[in-house]
Amino acid sequence: MPLTPDQQADIDTLRSTPAQTLRAVSPGMEAHLYTAHPVLDHGFVRVIDYMGDDAAICQAARVSYGKGTKSVSNDEGLIRYLMRHWHSTPFEMCEIKLHVKLPVFVARQWIRHRTANVNEYSARYSILDREFYIPAPDALAAQSTTNNQGRGEALSGDEAERVLRILRDDAMRCYDHYEAMISDEGQQGLARELARMNLPANIYTQWYWKVDLHNLLHFLRLRADAHAQYEIRVYAEAICAIVADWVPAAYSAFEDYRMGGATLSSTALECVRRMLKGEEVTQENSGMSKGEWREFQGVIG
Ligand SMILES: Cc1cc2nc3c(=O)[nH]c(=O)nc-3n(C[C@H](O)[C@H](O)[C@H](O)COP(=O)(O)OP(=O)(O)OC[C@H]3O[C@@H](n4cnc5c(N)ncnc54)[C@H](O)[C@@H]3O)c2cc1C
């Protein structure tokens, strides 16, 4: 369980004291507010605050005084148009603030997305919890033989046992040493900011992460994708489910044009045109490299 009873009580209190507001409210998002959605073995994602809804995107696009909404279908059409034509600034009018608990090695990938505001738990000031990510059996995968940046089948039997034992033993030993180094027992003990350097990258950290919808969708496009590492992908998928409830029309357009869509080079587009005319196009006469051709085939099925 990623939350202590005290933390859960704080969340329950927040959820039981609704406040009135004149601001735009997304009913789908209200259902998520403050609740922790578990991810991996000790992690979670929870919404702390948000601004805007589907209508806010349209209001900004129309620079209107009031709601500016002609009808829901009108708004959906406008949102799809904006998404299709990369008219991105109206999506920046919506914001979300998340509290995320995640392993440090996932945080290293996540922090590469520079267009967010972040405040992380201080391991200089506070003592980190004894919480380490240990993969579930089906996520304990072997190195891929075809993709240097990927994984293959799950390990099994003795090999899985051996790897899990190493992961658990190393994590516990490092944490024991961390505690031993910072413990004062009559002396000062090592500074927390130094003792933490001996901890493995699967220890959990936490942060508040605030980002606008445009940049969030960019993050999700990259990190909910099959090419992203599983451990960050599951966080992105949890956020996708939240965004789908928050701004259903924008999320639906995003799924259609970004997640489900594809970009074709002019060479690839020319191949599609030749194929439609009935010409037999092969890698050799396509003008594409073997890698490009393979990806092109993946796109057109
Ligand atoms: C599958 C995968 C594998 C990866 N592998 C590696 C790897 O091996 N090594 C590695 O180092 N990284 C790797 N990355 C990270 C990747 O290179 C990007 O750093 C990361 O995805 C963030 O993307 P971004 O810069 O578009 O996002 P953001 O930082 O959120 O930026 C969003 C957009 O804002 C603009 N922007 C933001 N800051 C600047 C700036 N300073 N200058 C100009 N434009 C800016 C750009 O248009 C950018 O696309 C990988 C990412 C993925 C998804």
The ligand as an SDF file (V2000), in Angstrom:
LIG
                    3D

 53 58  0  0  0  0  0  0  0  0999 V2000
   11.7720    6.0870  -25.9230 C   0  0  0  0  0  0  0  0  0  0  0  0
   12.7160    7.1690  -25.4700 C   0  0  0  0  0  0  0  0  0  0  0  0
   14.0760    6.9360  -25.4340 C   0  0  0  0  0  0  0  0  0  0  0  0
   14.9620    7.9520  -25.0140 C   0  0  0  0  0  0  0  0  0  0  0  0
   16.3150    7.6820  -24.9360 N   0  0  0  0  0  0  0  0  0  0  0  0
   17.1720    8.6440  -24.4960 C   0  0  0  0  0  0  0  0  0  0  0  0
   18.5750    8.3910  -24.3960 C   0  0  0  0  0  0  0  0  0  0  0  0
   19.0620    7.3160  -24.7120 O   0  0  0  0  0  0  0  0  0  0  0  0
   19.3780    9.3810  -23.9270 N   0  0  0  0  0  0  0  0  0  0  0  0
   18.8870   10.6130  -23.5770 C   0  0  0  0  0  0  0  0  0  0  0  0
   19.6640   11.4740  -23.1690 O   0  0  0  0  0  0  0  0  0  0  0  0
   17.5650   10.8790  -23.6710 N   0  0  0  0  0  0  0  0  0  0  0  0
   16.7020    9.9410  -24.1170 C   0  0  0  0  0  0  0  0  0  0  0  0
   15.3550   10.2160  -24.1880 N   0  0  0  0  0  0  0  0  0  0  0  0
   14.8660   11.5470  -23.7830 C   0  0  0  0  0  0  0  0  0  0  0  0
   14.5030   12.4130  -24.9980 C   0  0  0  0  0  0  0  0  0  0  0  0
   15.6370   12.6520  -25.7990 O   0  0  0  0  0  0  0  0  0  0  0  0
   13.9180   13.7640  -24.5180 C   0  0  0  0  0  0  0  0  0  0  0  0
   14.8900   14.4390  -23.7220 O   0  0  0  0  0  0  0  0  0  0  0  0
   12.6770   13.5830  -23.6640 C   0  0  0  0  0  0  0  0  0  0  0  0
   11.7740   12.7050  -24.2860 O   0  0  0  0  0  0  0  0  0  0  0  0
   12.0080   14.9340  -23.4520 C   0  0  0  0  0  0  0  0  0  0  0  0
   11.4720   15.3540  -24.6740 O   0  0  0  0  0  0  0  0  0  0  0  0
   11.3140   16.8790  -25.0280 P   0  0  0  0  0  0  0  0  0  0  0  0
   12.6360   17.5650  -24.9880 O   0  0  0  0  0  0  0  0  0  0  0  0
   10.5730   16.9440  -26.3400 O   0  0  0  0  0  0  0  0  0  0  0  0
   10.3450   17.3530  -23.8450 O   0  0  0  0  0  0  0  0  0  0  0  0
   10.3020   18.7250  -23.0570 P   0  0  0  0  0  0  0  0  0  0  0  0
   11.5570   18.9730  -22.3140 O   0  0  0  0  0  0  0  0  0  0  0  0
    9.0280   18.6900  -22.2610 O   0  0  0  0  0  0  0  0  0  0  0  0
   10.1660   19.8020  -24.1510 O   0  0  0  0  0  0  0  0  0  0  0  0
    8.9830   19.9160  -24.9390 C   0  0  0  0  0  0  0  0  0  0  0  0
    9.3280   20.6680  -26.1760 C   0  0  0  0  0  0  0  0  0  0  0  0
    9.7310   21.9940  -25.8000 O   0  0  0  0  0  0  0  0  0  0  0  0
   10.8010   22.4230  -26.6030 C   0  0  0  0  0  0  0  0  0  0  0  0
   11.9510   22.7010  -25.7200 N   0  0  0  0  0  0  0  0  0  0  0  0
   12.0170   22.5180  -24.3850 C   0  0  0  0  0  0  0  0  0  0  0  0
   13.2050   22.9410  -23.9070 N   0  0  0  0  0  0  0  0  0  0  0  0
   13.9070   23.3830  -24.9790 C   0  0  0  0  0  0  0  0  0  0  0  0
   15.1930   23.9260  -25.1470 C   0  0  0  0  0  0  0  0  0  0  0  0
   16.0070   24.1350  -24.1230 N   0  0  0  0  0  0  0  0  0  0  0  0
   15.5780   24.2460  -26.3910 N   0  0  0  0  0  0  0  0  0  0  0  0
   14.7810   24.0620  -27.4350 C   0  0  0  0  0  0  0  0  0  0  0  0
   13.5430   23.5650  -27.3740 N   0  0  0  0  0  0  0  0  0  0  0  0
   13.1020   23.2290  -26.1410 C   0  0  0  0  0  0  0  0  0  0  0  0
   11.0710   21.3260  -27.6110 C   0  0  0  0  0  0  0  0  0  0  0  0
   10.3060   21.5630  -28.7600 O   0  0  0  0  0  0  0  0  0  0  0  0
   10.5220   20.0980  -26.9420 C   0  0  0  0  0  0  0  0  0  0  0  0
   10.1160   19.0830  -27.8180 O   0  0  0  0  0  0  0  0  0  0  0  0
   14.4550    9.2320  -24.6330 C   0  0  0  0  0  0  0  0  0  0  0  0
   13.0740    9.4590  -24.6810 C   0  0  0  0  0  0  0  0  0  0  0  0
   12.2090    8.4550  -25.0930 C   0  0  0  0  0  0  0  0  0  0  0  0
   10.7250    8.7360  -25.1180 C   0  0  0  0  0  0  0  0  0  0  0  0
  1  2  1  0
  2  3  1  0
  2 52  2  0
  3  4  2  0
  4  5  1  0
  4 50  1  0
  5  6  2  0
  6  7  1  0
  6 13  1  0
  7  8  2  0
  7  9  1  0
  9 10  1  0
 10 11  2  0
 10 12  1  0
 12 13  2  0
 13 14  1  0
 14 15  1  0
 14 50  1  0
 15 16  1  0
 16 17  1  0
 16 18  1  0
 18 19  1  0
 18 20  1  0
 20 21  1  0
 20 22  1  0
 22 23  1  0
 23 24  1  0
 24 25  2  0
 24 26  1  0
 24 27  1  0
 27 28  1  0
 28 29  2  0
 28 30  1  0
 28 31  1  0
 31 32  1  0
 32 33  1  0
 33 34  1  0
 33 48  1  0
 34 35  1  0
 35 36  1  0
 35 46  1  0
 36 37  1  0
 36 45  1  0
 37 38  2  0
 38 39  1  0
 39 40  1  0
 39 45  2  0
 40 41  1  0
 40 42  2  0
 42 43  1  0
 43 44  2  0
 44 45  1  0
 46 47  1  0
 46 48  1  0
 48 49  1  0
 50 51  2  0
 51 52  1  0
 52 53  1  0
M  END
$$$$
